[in-house]
Amino acid sequence: MSIQLGDTAPDFTARSTDGPLQFHTWLGNSWGVLFSHPKDFTPVCTTELGQVAKLKPEFDKRNVKVAGLSVDALEDHEKWSNDILETQGVALNFPLIADDDRTVSNLYGMIHPNADNTLTVRSVFIIGLDKKIKLTLTYPASTGRNFDELLRVIDSLQLTANYKVATPANWKDGEDCIIVPAVSNDEAQALFPKGFTEIKPYLRTTPQPDR
């Protein structure tokens, strides 16, 4: 199954390290990140889950709930949690979903047969308040993810959901934004009281409007 931007994130019920989890209910009125890792007790995944645990205050600040997933059993997740604490210096503080029957993996297309026909690749799905898919990323098993980049993307997604702006290449929170082309200059004067700079008729920048 192929999940595309704008699709409703498939709902599911599964076991997790935080108990039974019904995905849409668990998300509630929060943004969400669902990410898969290939296998428990593997080195790259151990560092990734430790990094997400360390960044939980940053996700909380953005009203984002994070859940991990692999095709391992819940018992393995629970044992692995001890290794994460020992090696990464932080306890697991978000749910790890046990998908040993591959129900969720198949719903979200997390298994790529040409890469590995049994394990999930490093998939990432960012889900908005409306339960729609806002971003998808796929990494190979050998490459750990940059979770600072995910936070940057979430900042952009949340900003552009509320204002008629886009964010330029390498944008970071607090930097100038681009006014979307559909907004006229007259509208821009009303929408962006901090003013704007017209570089080209289709390229106008303005200070970040929520700052």
N, C-alpha and C positions, 0 to 999 in steps of 0.2 A: 504494500500500500504506500502511495506517495502522498506525503503531507505537504501542502503548499501554503504560501503566505495568504492570510485571510480566511483559511479554513477554521472551523471550530475545532479546538483541540479535543480529540476523542476522550470521552469520559471512561473511567474504569474503576473497579474495586480490586484492591490487592492487599497482600500482607506487607508490612514494612517493619523496620526496627522501632517505629513509634506506634505500632499497633495497626489494626485495619485502617485502610486509607481509601476513601471514595474521593477521587481526584477533584472533581468540580466542587464538591462540598468542602473539601480541605482547602482549596484555593480561596473560597469565600470572596471577599472584596479585596483581594490582593492580586498583584502580578505574580507570575510564576516562571520558574526555570525548571525544566525537566531535562536531566542529562544522563546518558547511559555510559557505562564503562565496560570494557570487554570481560573482565573476570576479577573475582576476589583474589586476594593474596598475590597480587602482581605489583611490581614496583612503581610504574608510572601512575596507576590508579590510586595507590596509597598516597602519593604526594598530592594528587589532585583533590582527593577527599579531605586531606588535611588542610589544603589551601582554602577550600570552600568553608570549612569549619572556622578557620581564622577570619574569613571575610564576612561571617554571618552578621555582625553589626552593620556592615555596609549594605547588605541586602535588606536588613530590617529597616534601615533608614529610608530606603527607597520603596518600602511596602512590597517587598518581593519575597515569596516563599520558594525555597529550593528543595528539590527532591532528586536523589540519585537512583539509579536502577542498574541491575545486571541480571543475567539469567541464572544466577546462583541462588541457592536456597537461603531462607531466613536464618537458619542456624549458622551458615557460613558467614553471613553478614555480621551476626552478633560476635562470632569469634574474631573476625577480622577487625572489628571495632577496637579490640584491645591492642592490636598491632598498630593501628592508626594513632592511638593515644601514645603508645610507647615510642614510636619512631618520629611522629610529627609534632609531638608536644601539645596536642589539643584533642579533646574528646569529640566524638561525632555528635553534632547538635542539630541535625536535620534528618529527615527520614530517608532510609535506603530501602527501596522497593525490591522485594523478592519476586522475580519473574521467571521462576524455573519452568513454568509451562509455556513461556514465550508469548503469552496473550498480549501484554502491553507492547513488547518488542515488535510484534507483527502489526498491531494497530498503528504504530508510529513509524514502521519501516526502518527499524534500527538494525536489522540484520542484513548485511550486504553480501550475498553469496560469493561474489567474485573476490571479496576481501577475506571473508571467513564465513562459512555457512552454518556455524554453530554459535558464534559469539557476537555480541553487539559491538558495532563500531562506536567511536566517541561522538555520539549525536548530542546536539543541544537544541532545545526548543524554548523560546521565550514567548510567554502567553500573557495577553493583556487582560485588563479588567473585564472585557467583554467575552473572555474565554476564546478569543481568536489568536491564531498563530501570528506573531509579529516578526519572528526571525527564526531561521534554521541555520545551523552550522554542522558540518560533518568533518571530523578529523580521522585519520588512520589510527590504528591501535598503537603505533610506535611514537606518536607525537602528543605530548601533554598539552592541555589547553591553557590559554592565557585568560585567567579569570578577571584580571584588571580590564581587559578588553571587553569582557561581557558587561562589567559595570559601566564602562564608557558607552556601550551600545544602549544599555537600559536608560542611562541619562538622556541620550538622544531620543529614544523612542517615547519616553514620558514627556519630554519637552515638546516634541513635534505632534504629539497627540492633543496638546492643549493650546498650541499657538500655530499660526500659519507661517511656519518657518521650516527650513531644512538645515541640516548641519553639514559643513564642508569636510573635505578630507582631513583626517587626523584631528578633528575637533575634539576639544575637551570641555567639560563643564566649566562655565564662566566665560568662554570665548565667544566672539561674534558669530552670529547665525546668518543664514541666507533667507531672505523673504521669498516665499514661493511665487513663481511667475504669474499665477492666477490672480494675485492681489495687485490692484492698480496703485499708482503712486498716491492718488488721493486717499484710497483706503489705507495705504501704508502709513500715511501721516496720522490717521486716527488710531490705527492699531498699535503703532510703535512710537509712543511719545518721546522716546529717547532719540528719535531721529534715525535716518539711514543714509548710507552712501551708495550712490548709483555708479557702479563701475562699468556696466553695460546695461541696456534696458532689461535684460534677462538675468542680470547678476547684481543684486542689491544686498548689502550687508547691514545688519543692525545689532546693537548690543543684545545680549541674551535677555529676553523680555521678562523672565521671572526673577531677575536679579535686581 
